Amino acid sequence: MNNNQAITLNLNDLILFSAERGNPFHNQFFDRKNVQINSLNIKFDKLLEADAWKNFLTKARSRFILELIIANSLTDPQTNKASVLELVDDKSRLAPSLTEYGIETTTMNLNQPDYNADSNTNYSLGVSHTLLEHCENEEMIEFYFDRMAPLCKGMVHQVHEIDVPAFDWDSTHKIRKTRMEWSEFFESWAEKHQSWTYLGNHQGFNGRPSNHVLEKDGQLPFYKDYNKQLNRRLISEITAANIVSISRIPLLFTSFAIAKDNPLLLSALLGVIYSLDAADGYVARRGLGNSEFGGHIDILSDHIVELMTMFEFAYDMNAIPKEVPWILTARNAMTDFLRLYNAFSHTDLQEDHPHKAFGTFDRFGRTFSGGVKTIEALTIPIVPSLGIYTSTAHVLTSIYRGIPVLTSPRSKEIYAELLKKIKIKKKENN
């Protein structure tokens, strides 16, 4: 075992300093350095293998460890010092950056299985950094967890999973698990060890390896609501698929602004914008965009693009009946209300996906409807006289897609809930 000594910062003084500024859980380091890292979920092998990039990501991880220690008061009560026990294979990956934050780092080497750790040491956290997936088997991981557990107040292990793009950054992984399978492994270990609890996992920006967090005797209360924080929820929505979805809106504004008088160019630009509706779904299925509200962002951005286009065609180009955009607005308002109500008012449901929750995950219907809208967008700028026919087909397919939502079992439950709330409100007013 190696001891990497660091300049020690009195974290209690740091917390008091922060409290004087009105926030006991943030400090001068957070004000200046606590930023989230965006991998953009793109595989640039040369960039990702560069030491500078790895150091950048390691610093981000170290800031989270610092935040976890301070927020849960995990410093040593006698020395007021913070320390971590890091599981390593050859050298510490976190010590250089943890040292900058005044956290002492001690290493436990995977290559020294006969080592007996000092039972008198009480570390703030036990950690590992993209290492566990390199172990020979699960038994090897459990062996070292069993050695770390008596010495630490909590543990944070970051691992690459096979269902995120980052997994391919390193071909030496021996344990191939999905994020869910890693969660099950950590939970299973905690169940076998009295006083330990698996709290869950989180990512930075979507596509990065997950941090899996365990606590002993309830010593990490701060983390229980970590992913519920507004900034964490916003970060989880910054994905490649969502960026593609949202980018269609400014692209549409730009297209009409620069090509309104050029039918061929406008048709081409609208074709690109409408094809991006299929592209964001493809990106999400590739593991580059799964997020809690990704499905809603996709649908809402699609509806905004759809309505903006229809209002332009109806009121500026006079190519389609003016009733068309208003019919579509009413249809979208009803279905989107039900989807959003279901998502925000029923967080305990097992399924709140905007399509699956209402039994409308019809790939053929989505493809057919998207095709009709794309053909309409391509043809109207060039042949406006076809507007009456294409817009009629658009309205009919839109209604065809919307009726199953409005009549689904989940929608009927929502109607009953809303009616009940209205009756209660009337009684209260009377």
C-alpha positions in Angstrom: 0.0 0.0 0.0 1.2 3.5 -0.8 0.4 6.7 1.1 0.1 9.8 -1.1 0.3 12.6 1.3 -1.5 15.8 0.5 -1.6 19.4 1.8 -4.6 19.1 4.2 -7.4 21.6 4.3 -9.4 22.0 7.4 -12.9 21.3 5.9 -14.8 22.3 9.1 -13.3 25.8 8.7 -14.3 25.7 5.0 -17.9 24.8 5.9 -18.1 27.6 8.4 -16.7 30.0 5.8 -19.4 28.8 3.4 -22.1 29.1 6.0 -21.2 32.8 6.5 -22.0 33.3 2.9 -25.4 31.8 3.3 -24.9 28.2 2.0 -23.4 25.6 4.3 -23.1 23.0 1.5 -21.0 25.1 -1.0 -17.6 26.5 -0.8 -15.0 28.6 -2.6 -13.9 25.6 -4.6 -17.5 25.0 -5.8 -17.9 28.6 -6.8 -14.8 28.5 -9.0 -14.4 24.9 -10.2 -17.5 22.8 -9.7 -18.6 22.5 -13.3 -20.2 19.5 -15.1 -18.3 17.7 -17.8 -19.9 17.1 -21.2 -18.6 14.1 -23.1 -21.1 14.9 -25.9 -21.4 11.1 -26.2 -19.1 11.1 -29.3 -16.3 8.7 -29.8 -13.2 10.7 -30.7 -10.7 8.0 -29.8 -7.6 10.1 -30.0 -9.1 12.8 -27.8 -10.5 10.4 -25.3 -7.2 8.5 -25.0 -5.3 11.7 -24.4 -4.0 12.2 -20.8 -5.3 15.8 -20.8 -8.8 14.6 -21.4 -8.6 11.9 -18.8 -7.2 14.3 -16.3 -10.1 16.7 -17.1 -12.7 14.0 -16.3 -10.8 12.9 -13.2 -10.9 16.4 -11.8 -14.7 16.5 -12.3 -15.0 13.2 -10.4 -12.8 14.6 -7.6 -15.0 17.6 -7.2 -18.0 15.3 -6.7 -16.1 13.3 -4.0 -15.3 16.6 -2.3 -18.9 17.7 -2.5 -20.0 14.4 -1.0 -17.6 14.6 1.9 -18.5 18.1 2.8 -22.2 17.8 2.5 -22.3 14.6 4.6 -19.6 15.8 7.2 -17.4 12.8 6.5 -14.2 14.4 7.8 -12.4 12.7 10.7 -13.9 14.1 14.0 -10.5 14.2 15.7 -8.3 15.7 12.9 -11.0 17.5 10.8 -9.3 16.0 7.8 -10.8 14.2 4.8 -9.3 11.0 3.4 -10.2 8.4 0.8 -9.1 4.8 0.3 -8.7 4.2 -3.4 -8.7 0.8 -5.0 -6.0 0.8 -7.8 -4.2 -1.6 -10.1 -0.9 0.2 -10.6 -1.1 3.8 -9.5 -3.7 6.2 -8.1 -5.9 7.8 -10.7 -7.6 10.2 -8.3 -4.8 11.2 -5.9 -3.3 14.0 -8.0 -6.6 15.9 -8.3 -7.8 15.0 -4.8 -4.6 16.4 -3.4 -5.5 19.8 -4.9 -8.6 19.8 -2.7 -6.8 18.8 0.5 -8.0 15.2 0.6 -5.4 12.6 1.6 -5.4 9.5 -0.5 -4.3 6.0 0.5 -4.2 3.2 -2.1 -5.2 -0.5 -1.9 -3.6 -2.4 -4.7 -5.4 -5.1 -6.6 -2.1 -6.8 -7.2 -1.4 -7.3 -3.5 -4.3 -9.6 -2.3 -2.4 -10.6 0.8 -2.2 -7.0 2.2 -3.9 -6.5 5.6 -5.2 -3.0 5.8 -4.9 -0.9 9.0 -8.1 -1.5 10.9 -7.5 1.7 13.0 -8.0 4.0 10.0 -11.4 5.5 9.3 -11.6 6.8 5.8 -14.2 9.3 4.6 -14.9 7.2 1.4 -13.7 4.2 -0.4 -13.4 4.8 -4.1 -12.4 3.4 -7.5 -12.1 5.1 -10.9 -13.1 3.0 -14.0 -11.3 0.0 -12.5 -13.8 -2.6 -11.4 -14.6 -3.7 -15.0 -11.0 -4.7 -15.4 -11.1 -7.2 -12.6 -11.0 -10.9 -13.4 -14.4 -11.7 -12.0 -17.1 -10.5 -9.5 -15.6 -12.6 -6.7 -12.4 -10.4 -7.0 -14.4 -7.2 -6.6 -16.3 -8.6 -3.6 -13.0 -9.6 -2.0 -11.7 -6.0 -2.1 -15.1 -4.5 -1.2 -15.0 -6.7 2.0 -11.6 -5.3 2.9 -12.6 -1.7 2.2 -16.0 -1.8 4.0 -14.8 -1.8 7.6 -12.6 1.1 7.0 -14.9 3.5 5.1 -18.1 5.5 5.9 -19.3 5.1 2.3 -18.1 4.0 -1.1 -18.2 5.5 -4.6 -17.2 3.4 -7.6 -17.3 4.6 -11.2 -17.5 1.9 -13.8 -18.0 1.7 -17.6 -21.1 -0.2 -18.7 -21.6 -2.0 -22.0 -24.8 0.0 -22.8 -23.1 3.4 -22.9 -20.8 4.6 -25.7 -17.9 5.2 -23.3 -17.5 1.4 -22.9 -15.6 1.1 -26.1 -12.9 3.6 -25.0 -11.0 0.7 -23.4 -10.8 -2.8 -24.8 -9.4 -4.4 -21.7 -12.7 -4.7 -19.8 -13.2 -8.3 -18.5 -16.5 -7.8 -16.7 -19.2 -6.8 -19.2 -22.3 -5.5 -17.5 -25.0 -3.1 -18.4 -25.8 -0.2 -16.0 -28.7 -2.1 -14.6 -26.6 -5.2 -14.1 -24.0 -3.2 -12.2 -26.7 -1.7 -10.0 -28.0 -5.2 -9.2 -24.4 -6.3 -8.4 -23.9 -3.4 -5.9 -27.3 -3.9 -4.4 -26.6 -7.6 -3.9 -23.3 -6.9 -2.2 -25.0 -4.4 0.2 -27.7 -6.8 1.1 -25.1 -9.4 2.2 -23.4 -6.8 4.5 -25.1 -5.5 7.5 -25.3 -1.7 7.9 -24.5 -1.2 4.2 -27.1 0.3 1.7 -26.8 0.8 -2.1 -28.2 4.3 -2.8 -28.1 4.2 -6.5 -26.1 5.7 -9.3 -25.8 8.8 -11.4 -23.9 10.1 -14.5 -22.5 13.5 -15.4 -23.7 14.3 -18.8 -25.4 11.5 -20.5 -23.1 8.8 -21.9 -20.4 9.1 -19.2 -19.7 6.1 -16.8 -21.9 5.9 -13.8 -20.9 6.6 -10.2 -22.4 3.9 -7.9 -22.8 5.1 -4.3 -23.1 3.0 -1.1 -23.4 4.2 2.4 -22.7 2.6 5.9 -25.1 3.3 8.7 -26.9 6.1 6.9 -23.9 8.4 6.7 -24.6 9.8 3.2 -28.0 11.5 3.7 -27.1 14.2 1.2 -26.9 11.8 -1.7 -30.4 10.4 -1.3 -31.9 13.4 -3.1 -28.8 14.1 -5.3 -30.4 13.2 -8.6 -33.6 15.2 -7.7 -31.7 18.5 -7.7 -32.8 20.8 -10.5 -29.3 21.1 -11.9 -28.8 17.4 -11.9 -32.1 16.8 -13.7 -31.3 19.5 -16.3 -27.8 18.0 -16.9 -29.3 14.5 -17.5 -31.4 16.0 -20.3 -28.4 17.4 -22.2 -28.0 14.5 -24.5 -27.1 14.2 -28.2 -30.6 13.1 -29.1 -32.3 16.0 -27.2 -29.8 18.5 -28.8 -30.8 17.2 -32.2 -34.5 17.5 -31.3 -34.3 21.0 -30.0 -32.0 22.2 -32.8 -34.8 21.8 -35.3 -36.6 24.8 -34.0 -34.0 27.5 -34.6 -33.1 25.7 -37.9 -36.8 26.2 -39.0 -36.8 29.9 -38.1 -33.6 30.3 -40.1 -34.9 28.4 -43.1 -38.0 30.5 -43.5 -36.0 33.7 -42.9 -33.4 33.0 -45.6 -35.3 30.9 -48.1 -38.9 32.1 -48.1 -38.5 33.4 -51.7 -36.5 30.4 -52.9 -38.8 27.4 -53.2 -36.2 24.8 -54.0 -33.9 25.9 -51.2 -36.8 26.1 -48.7 -37.9 22.6 -49.7 -34.4 21.2 -49.3 -34.0 22.9 -45.9 -37.4 21.7 -44.6 -36.5 18.2 -45.8 -33.3 18.3 -43.7 -35.3 19.6 -40.6 -38.0 16.9 -40.9 -35.5 14.1 -41.5 -33.9 15.1 -38.1 -37.1 13.9 -36.5 -36.0 10.4 -37.4 -32.3 11.1 -36.6 -32.9 12.0 -33.0 -34.7 8.6 -32.5 -31.9 6.8 -34.1 -29.3 8.6 -31.9 -31.3 7.7 -28.8 -31.5 4.1 -29.7 -27.8 4.0 -30.1 -27.5 4.9 -26.4 -26.6 8.6 -27.1 -29.7 10.2 -25.7 -31.7 8.2 -23.2 -33.0 10.6 -20.5 -36.0 10.9 -18.2 -37.8 13.4 -20.4 -36.2 12.6 -23.8 -39.4 11.2 -25.2 -41.4 14.3 -24.2 -38.7 16.6 -25.6 -38.8 14.7 -28.9 -42.6 15.0 -29.2 -42.8 18.6 -28.1 -40.1 19.8 -30.5 -41.7 17.8 -33.3 -45.1 19.5 -32.6 -43.5 23.0 -32.4 -41.8 22.5 -35.7 -45.0 21.0 -37.2 -47.2 24.0 -36.1 -44.7 26.7 -37.0 -44.5 25.2 -40.5 -48.3 24.9 -40.9 -48.8 28.5 -39.7 -46.2 29.7 -42.2 -47.9 27.7 -45.0 -51.4 28.9 -44.1 -50.9 32.6 -43.2 -47.8 33.7 -45.0 -47.8 31.5 -48.1 -51.6 31.0 -48.4 -50.9 27.4 -49.5 -53.2 25.5 -47.1 -56.5 26.3 -45.4 -56.1 28.5 -42.4 -58.2 26.1 -40.3 -55.4 23.4 -40.6 -52.9 24.8 -38.1 -55.6 25.4 -35.6 -57.0 21.9 -35.9 -53.5 20.5 -35.4 -52.9 22.9 -32.4 -56.1 21.6 -30.7 -55.2 18.0 -31.3 -51.6 18.4 -30.1 -52.7 20.4 -27.0 -55.0 17.6 -25.9 -52.5 14.8 -26.4 -49.5 16.7 -25.0 -51.5 17.7 -21.9 -52.3 14.1 -21.1 -48.7 13.0 -21.6 -47.2 15.8 -19.5 -49.9 15.4 -16.8 -49.1 11.7 -16.6 -45.3 12.3 -16.4 -45.4 15.0 -13.8 -48.3 13.9 -11.7 -47.6 10.2 -11.5 -43.9 9.8 -10.8 -44.6 6.5 -9.0 -45.8 4.8 -12.2 -43.6 2.1 -13.6 -44.1 3.4 -17.2 -44.5 7.1 -18.0 -43.0 7.1 -21.5 -45.2 9.3 -23.6 -46.0 6.5 -26.0 -45.8 3.4 -23.9 -47.9 4.8 -21.1 -50.8 5.3 -23.5 -50.3 2.1 -25.5 -49.4 4.1 -28.7 -45.9 2.9 -29.4 -46.9 2.2 -33.0 -43.8 2.3 -35.2 -45.7 2.0 -38.4 -48.1 4.8 -37.5 -45.2 7.0 -36.5 -43.3 6.3 -39.7 -46.4 6.8 -41.9 -47.3 10.1 -40.1 -43.8 11.4 -40.3 -43.7 10.5 -44.0 -46.9 12.5 -44.7 -45.5 15.5 -42.9 -42.2 15.3 -44.7 -43.8 15.0 -48.2 -46.0 18.0 -47.3 -43.0 20.1 -46.3 -41.1 19.2 -49.4 -43.9 19.7 -52.0 -45.8 22.8 -50.8 -42.9 25.3 -51.3 -42.5 24.0 -54.9 -46.1 23.2 -55.8 -48.4 25.3 -53.5 -51.5 24.0 -55.3 -50.9 20.6 -53.7 -51.4 22.2 -50.3 -55.1 21.3 -50.0 -54.4 17.6 -50.6 -51.2 17.3 -48.5 -52.7 19.2 -45.5 -55.8 17.1 -45.6 -53.7 14.0 -45.4 -51.7 15.6 -42.6 -54.8 16.3 -40.5 -56.3 12.9 -41.1 -53.1 11.0 -40.1 -52.7 13.3 -37.1 -56.2 12.5 -35.9 -55.6 8.8 -36.5 -52.5 9.0 -34.3 -54.2 11.1 -31.6 -57.4 9.1 -31.1 -55.7 6.1 -29.4 -54.1 8.5 -26.9 -57.4 10.3 -26.1 -59.2 6.9 -25.7 -56.5 4.9 -23.9 -57.1 3.3 -20.5 -54.5 5.6 -19.0 -56.3 8.7 -20.4 -59.6 7.5 -19.0 -58.0 7.3 -15.5 -56.7 10.8 -15.9 -60.2 12.0 -16.9 -61.6 10.5 -13.8 -58.9 12.0 -11.6 -59.5 15.5 -13.1 -63.2 15.2 -12.7 -62.8 14.2 -9.1 -60.5 17.2 -8.5 -63.1 19.5 -10.1 -65.9 18.2 -7.9 -63.7 18.6 -4.7 -62.8 22.1 -5.7 -66.5 23.0 -6.3 -67.4 21.7 -2.8 -64.6 23.7 -1.3 -65.8 26.9 -3.0 -69.4 26.2 -1.9 
